[in-house]
Amino acid sequence: MKHVPREIRRCACQLRRLTSDWLTGDRQRLAGLDGNNASVGASFPTQLKLEQPVLSTEYVEAKIRNIELR
């Protein structure tokens, strides 16, 4: 399949996946962009956790102060 252009291989893979999803019924279980399932995504809270180690250097006090100001 290496001699077939990448775009055609991609389209073939998408078609194969869509056909498989349609035959197994998986397509109906996916949340769509049509807005019918918009409330489902809204029930999941967004969480973000950011960690950064502060290494001991001569500037560590200034770094800690800058982090505290945020």
TORKE-264003 format. One record per residue: residue number from 1; x, y, z of N, C-alpha, C in turn. Coordinates in Angstrom, 3 decimals. Example, Ala and Ser with C-alpha at 12.3 -4.5 7.8 and 13.67 -1.06 7.14 Angstrom:
! residues 2
(r 1, (13.190, -5.690, 7.800), (12.300, -4.500, 7.800), (13.200, -3.300, 7.800))
(r 2, (12.850, -2.250, 7.080), (13.670, -1.060, 7.140), (12.900, 0.030, 7.870))
//
This chain:
! residues 70
(r 1, (0.807, -1.197, 0.000), (0.000, 0.000, 0.000), (0.849, 1.260, 0.000))
(r 2, (2.143, 1.133, 0.091), (3.007, 2.313, 0.133), (2.975, 3.099, -1.181))
(r 3, (2.658, 2.437, -2.287), (2.639, 3.137, -3.566), (1.359, 3.949, -3.761))
(r 4, (0.357, 3.758, -2.914), (-0.886, 4.521, -2.986), (-0.680, 5.845, -2.251))
(r 5, (-1.095, 6.950, -2.835), (-0.918, 8.253, -2.177), (-1.553, 8.285, -0.789))
(r 6, (-0.944, 9.032, 0.088), (-1.373, 9.124, 1.487), (-2.835, 9.561, 1.625))
(r 7, (-3.266, 10.518, 0.854), (-4.634, 11.033, 0.940), (-5.654, 9.948, 0.603))
(r 8, (-5.356, 9.134, -0.363), (-6.277, 8.047, -0.735), (-6.302, 6.985, 0.359))
(r 9, (-5.138, 6.671, 0.946), (-5.101, 5.708, 2.059), (-5.909, 6.230, 3.246))
(r 10, (-5.776, 7.534, 3.534), (-6.516, 8.128, 4.644), (-8.015, 8.038, 4.405))
(r 11, (-8.452, 8.373, 3.201), (-9.877, 8.297, 2.864), (-10.393, 6.859, 2.960))
(r 12, (-9.583, 5.906, 2.533), (-9.979, 4.497, 2.608), (-10.123, 4.056, 4.060))
(r 13, (-9.207, 4.488, 4.916), (-9.286, 4.145, 6.335), (-10.522, 4.772, 6.982))
(r 14, (-10.815, 6.018, 6.643), (-12.004, 6.674, 7.185), (-13.275, 5.970, 6.728))
(r 15, (-13.319, 5.599, 5.477), (-14.489, 4.906, 4.946), (-14.659, 3.553, 5.622))
(r 16, (-13.561, 2.838, 5.813), (-13.617, 1.551, 6.489), (-14.116, 1.728, 7.936))
(r 17, (-13.642, 2.749, 8.625), (-14.059, 2.991, 10.003), (-15.534, 3.392, 10.075))
(r 18, (-15.971, 4.284, 9.199), (-17.376, 4.692, 9.186), (-18.296, 3.509, 8.894))
(r 19, (-17.897, 2.657, 7.957), (-18.693, 1.480, 7.623), (-18.772, 0.537, 8.814))
(r 20, (-17.649, 0.317, 9.472), (-17.619, -0.547, 10.646), (-18.492, 0.004, 11.763))
(r 21, (-18.387, 1.303, 12.026), (-19.195, 1.932, 13.070), (-20.683, 1.849, 12.744))
(r 22, (-21.019, 2.030, 11.480), (-22.421, 1.980, 11.069), (-22.978, 0.566, 11.216))
(r 23, (-22.199, -0.445, 10.828), (-22.657, -1.827, 10.898), (-22.795, -2.315, 12.338))
(r 24, (-21.922, -1.858, 13.228), (-21.969, -2.311, 14.630), (-22.865, -1.435, 15.494))
(r 25, (-23.295, -0.284, 14.996), (-24.141, 0.612, 15.769), (-23.351, 1.577, 16.630))
(r 26, (-22.028, 1.571, 16.520), (-21.211, 2.471, 17.323), (-21.412, 3.927, 16.939))
(r 27, (-21.770, 4.185, 15.723), (-21.918, 5.563, 15.241), (-23.001, 6.311, 16.020))
(r 28, (-24.074, 5.622, 16.390), (-25.170, 6.273, 17.091), (-24.806, 6.609, 18.537))
(r 29, (-23.806, 5.930, 19.099), (-23.437, 6.162, 20.493), (-22.468, 7.322, 20.662))
(r 30, (-21.946, 7.853, 19.577), (-20.989, 8.948, 19.656), (-21.713, 10.274, 19.839))
(r 31, (-21.128, 11.160, 20.622), (-21.701, 12.498, 20.786), (-21.433, 13.291, 19.525))
(r 32, (-22.440, 13.904, 18.989), (-22.294, 14.651, 17.756), (-22.126, 16.133, 17.999))
(r 33, (-21.841, 16.837, 16.941), (-21.688, 18.282, 17.010), (-23.008, 19.005, 16.739))
(r 34, (-24.086, 18.245, 16.622), (-25.366, 18.857, 16.281), (-26.058, 19.517, 17.469))
(r 35, (-25.495, 19.379, 18.666), (-26.068, 20.026, 19.829), (-27.022, 19.141, 20.620))
(r 36, (-27.368, 17.974, 20.110), (-28.279, 17.092, 20.828), (-27.672, 16.582, 22.131))
(r 37, (-26.377, 16.410, 22.161), (-25.705, 15.876, 23.335), (-24.853, 16.929, 24.034))
(r 38, (-25.164, 18.186, 23.844), (-24.351, 19.262, 24.413), (-24.384, 19.242, 25.934))
(r 39, (-25.503, 18.848, 26.515), (-25.605, 18.837, 27.978), (-24.751, 17.740, 28.595))
(r 40, (-24.445, 16.689, 27.851), (-23.621, 15.603, 28.379), (-22.222, 16.112, 28.693))
(r 41, (-21.619, 16.850, 27.806), (-20.278, 17.375, 28.029), (-20.228, 18.434, 29.104))
(r 42, (-21.325, 19.155, 29.298), (-21.356, 20.208, 30.300), (-21.335, 19.650, 31.712))
(r 43, (-21.684, 18.378, 31.877), (-21.722, 17.795, 33.218), (-20.337, 17.394, 33.718))
(r 44, (-19.333, 17.408, 32.872), (-17.978, 17.064, 33.277), (-17.226, 18.334, 33.656))
(r 45, (-16.799, 18.451, 34.913), (-16.059, 19.654, 35.312), (-14.657, 19.666, 34.709))
(r 46, (-14.176, 20.839, 34.409), (-12.836, 20.994, 33.870), (-11.864, 21.122, 35.024))
(r 47, (-10.822, 20.323, 34.997), (-9.816, 20.374, 36.041), (-8.454, 20.579, 35.396))
(r 48, (-7.654, 21.409, 36.032), (-6.318, 21.680, 35.539), (-5.375, 21.715, 36.723))
(r 49, (-4.299, 20.974, 36.614), (-3.314, 20.942, 37.683), (-1.955, 21.247, 37.065))
(r 50, (-1.264, 22.204, 37.646), (0.032, 22.611, 37.127), (1.049, 22.522, 38.253))
(r 51, (2.094, 21.774, 38.008), (3.162, 21.636, 38.986), (4.485, 21.987, 38.334))
(r 52, (5.314, 22.694, 39.072), (6.633, 23.046, 38.572), (7.591, 23.039, 39.757))
(r 53, (8.615, 22.210, 39.684), (9.569, 22.204, 40.794), (10.400, 23.488, 40.797))
(r 54, (10.659, 23.992, 41.982), (11.502, 25.170, 42.129), (12.864, 24.670, 42.606))
(r 55, (13.820, 24.700, 41.715), (15.156, 24.207, 42.027), (15.925, 25.240, 42.825))
(r 56, (16.766, 24.766, 43.683), (17.540, 25.655, 44.535), (18.654, 26.321, 43.731))
(r 57, (18.494, 27.609, 43.490), (19.509, 28.404, 42.798), (19.642, 29.731, 43.542))
(r 58, (20.502, 30.570, 43.055), (20.654, 31.872, 43.696), (19.427, 32.763, 43.486))
(r 59, (18.567, 32.406, 42.527), (17.388, 33.209, 42.220), (16.105, 32.592, 42.774))
(r 60, (16.204, 31.580, 43.627), (15.029, 30.859, 44.087), (14.054, 31.763, 44.844))
(r 61, (14.531, 32.683, 45.617), (13.635, 33.588, 46.359), (12.797, 34.433, 45.411))
(r 62, (13.417, 34.925, 44.351), (12.691, 35.736, 43.367), (11.657, 34.883, 42.624))
(r 63, (12.010, 33.640, 42.319), (11.067, 32.751, 41.637), (9.852, 32.486, 42.519))
(r 64, (10.102, 32.191, 43.784), (9.000, 31.914, 44.698), (8.105, 33.138, 44.829))
(r 65, (8.690, 34.305, 44.914), (7.920, 35.552, 45.025), (7.058, 35.778, 43.779))
(r 66, (7.614, 35.522, 42.606), (6.860, 35.694, 41.361), (5.681, 34.704, 41.292))
(r 67, (5.894, 33.492, 41.761), (4.818, 32.507, 41.759), (3.719, 32.925, 42.713))
(r 68, (4.100, 33.443, 43.885), (3.117, 33.911, 44.863), (2.295, 35.070, 44.331))
(r 69, (2.891, 35.904, 43.485), (2.161, 37.057, 42.945), (1.073, 36.645, 41.953))
(r 70, (1.190, 35.519, 41.355), (0.197, 35.057, 40.377), (-1.014, 34.695, 41.069))
//
